[in-house]
Structures are given as C-alpha cells and as structure tokens.
Amino acid sequence: MGNPKHTEVSVARQSPQRPDADEPELDDTTASAAEDEVEADRPAPDRTLWDELRIDPVEIALPAGTGFTLRAYRPARELTPTDVAERDQEDPFLARRQVVETEDDEEVVILDEEFAALSAEEDEEAGKGRPKGRRRAGAEATDADEDDEAADEDGEEDEDEADDAGDEEVPIFLSHRGRLLLFKTPESLVSFVRSGAPNDLSQLDSWNELSERVEPADIAPLDEDTYELDLVVENLRGGHDAWDATLLIEAGEIARDVAYGLRLPAVLDMLSAGSSLDDLDEALRATTNGGIGGFLGRRRLKKIGAQTASLGWRTIVGKISAVVDWRD
C-alpha cells in the first residue's frame, strides 16, 4: 500500500508540447519501470529507534483523511487505560446508539438496530443445520455433576486467568482522554511528542527518550502498520468476488487494537469471536492459505451477507472516526 493513499490531484490542462528531439519520449511502461527503479534505490527507513523503544509509527486512513499516530504493546498490568469519562459525557447520542437490555443478569448490547437484525437473520439460517444441544464456544456448563467436580478448582483457575490476563500484551496508542490523536504530517506528530503535552503513551518508560530522539524522517510506518479503513465499506459493497482479503484482514486488526486501546466496547463486541464480522475475518484468512483450507474459506465467504458485512463495517468506521482528534 502506498503513502499517501488514493489521493486524487487536480492538474490544470496544458497544451501538448513537442518533446525535445534529443530526449526520447517515455511510454507508460518505461515510466513505470523508472519509478520502480527509484523505489528500489531508496534506502529503507532506519528502524533502530523504534526497535529499541518498542513503539511504532502507524498510518490510518479514514473517510475524513489520513493521519499518523503511535502504537505500542505492553503487558496489561503495566498500563493505565485511557480515561473516557469526559469523552462519553460529551456524546449526547451515546444512549441512543447503544441500547442495553438485561436478561438473566446478562447484558446484551444492541450496537446498531439494522445490523443486529441482519445478523440475527443470518444466525437463524445458519442454526437450522446445527445439531440440537450443541453448545456455543464459551458457554457455561449446566450439568450438576460437572459443576460439583469443578467447584474446588474455581478459585485456582480464576487466579491463573487473572495472571494470564495481566501478562498479555495489549495495544496502547498516542491518545488522550479517550480520543485517538491523528496528525496529518510527520512534522506535526514530532512537534507534539517533543512538546511534553499530556498523553497516554507518556506512561511508558521509553517515552522521554523518544521525545529527545525522534525526527520527522523517522515517521515512516511499515506496510504492515499502514491501514486503509476508508476503503473497507466500498470494497465490501462490491460483492464477494471483489473483496480484498488483505485490506479487510488488516482493517480488522487495527479496529480491534483501537477499540481496546480507546475503550470502545461496542466495536469489540461487533468483532468478538462468533460474530458475523469475526466469521468474515476467519473465512478471509482461510482463503489466503491456499489448498483445501483456501477452498473451504471461499465457500464460507459465499455464505456471508455482503449487506450485513458492509453495514457492520460502516458502523465500526463511524465509531472509530467519532473518537479521533485530528491535529494539523
């Protein structure tokens, strides 16, 4: 994926000029080869700084534009989550967009009425061929004998799970008070880092060193850290044959990271295991493996509704866009 992404530039029409006799005119093939040669000769960005400090520059394209930010992964026990109290208070439509119902002391979050309705229809159709009595992943055992046998082990298991959760590396972004800070230029990002302004990454022990050493030239995200969320909905609307597996898989990765780092439970729920969008992600990953797995993945994709997928992703992109703080 290139940087910047898919930006159209208007150029004034000019009268065609006759090329100089001493300079042969380049056709499209020759020009393309020349550009590839320039790219090949361009030195790779120096990754020493980022590798040492374990922080990475990230580029995210959204419908409102493309911006740079920073992301790191650290054990959950070492991080203080971003404070979303002020952000949620400023959102007068939060209650309307997220309706919570309670059934048997279990919360059911309806993220988007139309998306929920379409997902329910797909689940009903898929369930027709499901054997009766089959348990969903993560469902609790209800058999009395099983409960009696496991009662003595519950305490130890809970402690082990808590330890594992604390050791798990989770994403943290350059954010503040529940908002993702996106900068339109590397210069503006570096200026912010050097300014000493409050942000969630400043809790990292490597932050001070970064603020002293980072230069605009260092803000060169790897291809794997460049995400095009602005293209996802349009791609899904193109139908199964047009779906770009790489684009959609990478979109799922950054959406999950942002949802965790910015505390967006609605987005996490939409992408959680067993959801229709998670099924889409799993099927896309299978198609990239080739062989019988790829064949089965393509068959699974055909069963996923394009309308449901595009509507769900439109909601996700909208929720992420709503918590972005654009900086020039």
C-alpha positions as semicolon CSV with decimal commas, in nm:
position;residue;x (nm);y (nm);z (nm)
1;M;0,000;0,000;0,000
2;G;0,130;0,339;-0,091
3;N;0,159;0,658;0,109
4;P;-0,044;0,873;0,088
5;K;-0,344;0,665;-0,013
6;H;-0,555;0,704;-0,321
7;T;-0,540;1,085;-0,323
8;E;-0,667;1,249;-0,639
9;V;-0,475;1,556;-0,755
10;S;-0,627;1,803;-0,998
11;V;-0,381;1,935;-1,258
12;A;-0,456;2,222;-1,496
13;R;-0,469;2,123;-1,862
14;Q;-0,171;2,234;-2,064
15;S;-0,121;2,243;-2,437
16;P;0,073;1,942;-2,556
17;Q;0,435;2,023;-2,621
18;R;0,658;1,857;-2,871
19;P;0,934;1,663;-2,697
20;D;1,291;1,768;-2,749
21;A;1,450;1,576;-3,032
22;D;1,740;1,479;-2,809
23;E;1,516;1,342;-2,534
24;P;1,315;1,031;-2,631
25;E;0,956;1,027;-2,509
26;L;0,889;0,769;-2,236
27;D;0,589;0,542;-2,275
28;D;0,388;0,424;-1,976
29;T;0,586;0,101;-1,940
30;T;0,921;0,280;-1,940
31;A;0,798;0,542;-1,694
32;S;0,665;0,275;-1,458
33;A;0,995;0,088;-1,471
34;A;1,181;0,410;-1,394
35;E;0,960;0,472;-1,089
36;D;1,017;0,115;-0,966
37;E;1,392;0,165;-1,001
38;V;1,374;0,482;-0,791
39;E;1,177;0,296;-0,522
40;A;1,435;0,015;-0,523
41;D;1,723;0,260;-0,487
42;R;1,556;0,446;-0,199
43;P;1,712;0,334;0,131
44;A;1,486;0,159;0,379
45;P;1,382;0,368;0,681
46;D;1,606;0,328;0,984
47;R;1,413;0,119;1,237
48;T;1,672;0,136;1,513
49;L;1,481;0,393;1,719
50;W;1,151;0,205;1,708
51;D;1,307;-0,134;1,775
52;E;1,491;-0,003;2,080
53;L;1,193;0,179;2,230
54;R;0,928;-0,076;2,126
55;I;0,697;0,189;1,985
56;D;0,585;0,209;1,621
57;P;0,455;0,481;1,391
58;V;0,118;0,396;1,239
59;E;-0,072;0,544;0,946
60;I;-0,452;0,522;0,936
61;A;-0,676;0,634;0,650
62;L;-1,033;0,726;0,745
63;P;-1,311;0,888;0,541
64;A;-1,208;1,228;0,685
65;G;-0,844;1,191;0,585
66;T;-0,515;1,015;0,655
67;G;-0,312;1,063;0,970
68;F;-0,011;0,938;1,165
69;T;-0,006;0,820;1,524
70;L;0,197;0,592;1,751
71;R;0,120;0,248;1,893
72;A;0,292;0,021;2,144
73;Y;0,221;-0,317;2,301
74;R;0,282;-0,375;2,671
75;P;0,158;-0,619;2,939
76;A;-0,186;-0,511;3,056
77;R;-0,073;-0,493;3,420
78;E;0,178;-0,218;3,330
79;L;-0,073;0,018;3,168
80;T;-0,328;0,268;3,293
81;P;-0,620;0,273;3,044
82;T;-0,719;0,599;2,882
83;D;-0,980;0,799;3,074
84;V;-1,304;0,803;2,871
85;A;-1,527;0,980;3,126
86;E;-1,504;1,321;2,959
87;R;-1,542;1,175;2,609
88;D;-1,861;0,986;2,694
89;Q;-2,013;1,285;2,872
90;E;-1,966;1,492;2,556
91;D;-2,155;1,236;2,346
92;P;-2,529;1,317;2,364
93;F;-2,618;1,031;2,130
94;L;-2,437;0,757;2,321
95;A;-2,752;0,628;2,484
96;R;-2,937;0,619;2,152
97;R;-2,659;0,437;1,967
98;Q;-2,601;0,177;2,235
99;V;-2,917;0,025;2,380
100;V;-2,860;-0,218;2,664
101;E;-3,110;-0,485;2,760
102;T;-3,079;-0,712;3,062
103;E;-3,175;-1,078;3,050
104;D;-3,097;-1,309;3,343
105;D;-2,833;-1,069;3,475
106;E;-2,651;-1,081;3,141
107;E;-2,606;-0,767;2,931
108;V;-2,694;-0,782;2,564
109;V;-2,561;-0,484;2,367
110;I;-2,751;-0,382;2,054
111;L;-2,493;-0,185;1,857
112;D;-2,694;-0,096;1,552
113;E;-3,058;-0,197;1,504
114;E;-3,033;-0,268;1,132
115;F;-2,704;-0,456;1,167
116;A;-2,838;-0,654;1,463
117;A;-3,149;-0,752;1,266
118;L;-2,947;-0,869;0,966
119;S;-2,705;-1,061;1,188
120;A;-2,994;-1,231;1,365
121;E;-3,137;-1,345;1,031
122;E;-2,802;-1,494;0,928
123;D;-2,761;-1,668;1,264
124;E;-3,110;-1,816;1,233
125;E;-3,039;-1,953;0,886
126;A;-2,703;-2,094;0,998
127;G;-2,863;-2,252;1,303
128;K;-3,111;-2,457;1,103
129;G;-2,844;-2,713;1,025
130;R;-2,686;-2,710;1,371
131;P;-2,732;-3,025;1,581
132;K;-2,960;-2,977;1,879
133;G;-2,788;-2,942;2,212
134;R;-2,461;-2,811;2,065
135;R;-2,301;-2,555;2,294
136;R;-2,163;-2,227;2,173
137;A;-1,799;-2,151;2,247
138;G;-1,758;-2,005;2,593
139;A;-2,098;-2,123;2,718
140;E;-2,106;-2,235;3,081
141;A;-2,171;-2,599;3,165
142;T;-2,509;-2,656;3,323
143;D;-2,475;-3,021;3,421
144;A;-2,492;-3,050;3,800
145;D;-2,225;-3,321;3,820
146;E;-1,981;-3,111;3,616
147;D;-2,042;-2,814;3,843
148;D;-1,974;-3,021;4,156
149;E;-1,646;-3,156;4,019
150;A;-1,524;-2,812;3,915
151;A;-1,624;-2,626;4,232
152;D;-1,297;-2,691;4,414
153;E;-1,088;-2,572;4,118
154;D;-1,270;-2,243;4,053
155;G;-1,056;-2,034;4,286
156;E;-0,726;-2,155;4,140
157;E;-0,848;-2,116;3,783
158;D;-0,965;-1,760;3,847
159;E;-0,624;-1,666;3,985
160;D;-0,446;-1,824;3,688
161;E;-0,673;-1,644;3,442
162;A;-0,610;-1,311;3,617
163;D;-0,234;-1,366;3,598
164;D;-0,254;-1,459;3,231
165;A;-0,464;-1,151;3,156
166;G;-0,214;-0,926;3,330
167;D;0,078;-1,072;3,133
168;E;-0,098;-1,044;2,797
169;E;0,043;-0,767;2,578
170;V;-0,225;-0,517;2,477
171;P;-0,220;-0,212;2,249
172;I;-0,185;0,146;2,364
173;F;-0,197;0,446;2,131
174;L;-0,095;0,808;2,127
175;S;-0,425;0,915;2,278
176;H;-0,565;1,143;2,548
177;R;-0,889;1,128;2,743
178;G;-1,039;0,861;2,523
179;R;-0,950;1,023;2,191
180;L;-0,706;0,893;1,930
181;L;-0,460;1,165;1,826
182;L;-0,403;1,163;1,449
183;F;-0,154;1,400;1,286
184;K;-0,168;1,494;0,919
185;T;0,208;1,533;0,883
186;P;0,516;1,371;1,041
187;E;0,632;1,718;1,145
188;S;0,320;1,789;1,348
189;L;0,343;1,448;1,517
190;V;0,707;1,505;1,615
191;S;0,625;1,856;1,737
192;F;0,358;1,713;1,967
193;V;0,585;1,442;2,102
194;R;0,852;1,699;2,185
195;S;0,603;1,942;2,341
196;G;0,552;1,747;2,662
197;A;0,173;1,761;2,618
198;P;-0,019;1,503;2,824
199;N;-0,099;1,174;2,651
200;D;-0,144;0,806;2,735
201;L;0,191;0,694;2,588
202;S;0,383;0,919;2,828
203;Q;0,342;0,649;3,096
204;L;0,589;0,427;2,907
205;D;0,944;0,420;3,040
206;S;1,077;0,479;2,686
207;W;0,868;0,792;2,621
208;N;1,121;1,051;2,738
209;E;1,392;0,903;2,521
210;L;1,158;0,905;2,223
211;S;1,078;1,275;2,274
212;E;1,450;1,352;2,270
213;R;1,549;1,143;1,968
214;V;1,256;1,132;1,723
215;E;1,280;1,322;1,394
216;P;1,018;1,371;1,118
217;A;1,213;1,133;0,893
218;D;1,156;0,858;1,149
219;I;0,777;0,873;1,095
220;A;0,778;0,615;0,816
221;P;0,530;0,337;0,900
222;L;0,592;-0,012;0,767
223;D;0,343;-0,153;0,519
224;E;0,204;-0,375;0,795
225;D;0,142;-0,064;1,008
226;T;-0,049;0,119;0,733
227;Y;-0,427;0,075;0,733
228;E;-0,695;0,186;0,487
229;L;-1,021;0,194;0,679
230;D;-1,157;0,443;0,426
231;L;-1,176;0,170;0,160
232;V;-1,336;-0,109;0,361
233;V;-1,707;-0,032;0,319
234;E;-1,677;0,035;-0,055
235;N;-1,484;-0,286;-0,104
236;L;-1,746;-0,491;0,079
237;R;-2,024;-0,334;-0,126
238;G;-1,854;-0,461;-0,440
239;G;-1,964;-0,817;-0,364
240;H;-1,785;-1,138;-0,272
241;D;-1,572;-1,157;-0,587
242;A;-1,431;-0,807;-0,527
243;W;-1,342;-0,850;-0,159
244;D;-0,977;-0,770;-0,085
245;A;-0,864;-1,017;0,182
246;T;-0,551;-0,825;0,282
247;L;-0,737;-0,494;0,312
248;L;-1,016;-0,644;0,526
249;I;-0,793;-0,855;0,750
250;E;-0,568;-0,559;0,828
251;A;-0,873;-0,342;0,891
252;G;-0,992;-0,594;1,149
253;E;-0,653;-0,588;1,321
254;I;-0,637;-0,210;1,361
255;A;-1,006;-0,186;1,454
256;R;-0,959;-0,437;1,738
257;D;-0,647;-0,254;1,859
258;V;-0,815;0,087;1,851
259;A;-1,128;-0,049;2,016
260;Y;-0,922;-0,194;2,301
261;G;-0,684;0,100;2,339
262;L;-0,960;0,363;2,319
263;R;-1,209;0,159;2,522
264;L;-1,482;0,108;2,262
265;P;-1,671;-0,199;2,391
266;A;-1,933;-0,172;2,117
267;V;-1,670;-0,221;1,846
268;L;-1,502;-0,504;2,038
269;D;-1,838;-0,678;2,065
270;M;-1,903;-0,647;1,692
271;L;-1,567;-0,811;1,619
272;S;-1,578;-1,068;1,901
273;A;-1,548;-1,442;1,846
274;G;-1,865;-1,585;1,695
275;S;-1,990;-1,258;1,550
276;S;-2,070;-1,230;1,179
277;L;-1,774;-0,997;1,122
278;D;-1,541;-1,239;1,302
279;D;-1,672;-1,516;1,075
280;L;-1,586;-1,293;0,779
281;D;-1,234;-1,241;0,915
282;E;-1,178;-1,614;0,970
283;A;-1,302;-1,701;0,621
284;L;-1,078;-1,436;0,463
285;R;-0,775;-1,568;0,649
286;A;-0,855;-1,919;0,529
287;T;-0,865;-1,804;0,166
288;T;-0,510;-1,670;0,190
289;N;-0,371;-2,008;0,298
290;G;-0,443;-2,188;-0,028
291;G;-0,507;-2,559;-0,063
292;I;-0,819;-2,722;0,079
293;G;-0,834;-2,459;0,355
294;G;-0,850;-2,184;0,096
295;F;-1,124;-2,367;-0,091
296;L;-1,329;-2,407;0,224
297;G;-1,268;-2,043;0,312
298;R;-1,406;-1,928;-0,022
299;R;-1,715;-2,144;0,033
300;R;-1,766;-1,983;0,374
301;L;-1,734;-1,636;0,224
302;K;-2,021;-1,708;-0,015
303;K;-2,249;-1,762;0,286
304;I;-2,168;-1,424;0,444
305;G;-2,408;-1,148;0,351
306;A;-2,240;-0,856;0,177
307;Q;-2,505;-0,616;0,307
308;T;-2,454;-0,725;0,668
309;A;-2,076;-0,703;0,638
310;S;-2,075;-0,357;0,478
311;L;-2,330;-0,223;0,726
312;G;-2,135;-0,359;1,022
313;W;-1,809;-0,210;0,900
314;R;-1,976;0,122;0,827
315;T;-2,077;0,129;1,193
316;I;-1,726;0,040;1,309
317;V;-1,555;0,302;1,094
318;G;-1,806;0,559;1,215
319;K;-1,744;0,478;1,581
320;I;-1,367;0,496;1,538
321;S;-1,393;0,823;1,344
322;A;-1,603;0,968;1,625
323;V;-1,319;0,933;1,878
324;V;-1,042;1,077;1,658
325;D;-0,885;1,409;1,749
326;W;-0,732;1,545;1,429
327;R;-0,415;1,751;1,469
328;D;-0,258;1,954;1,188
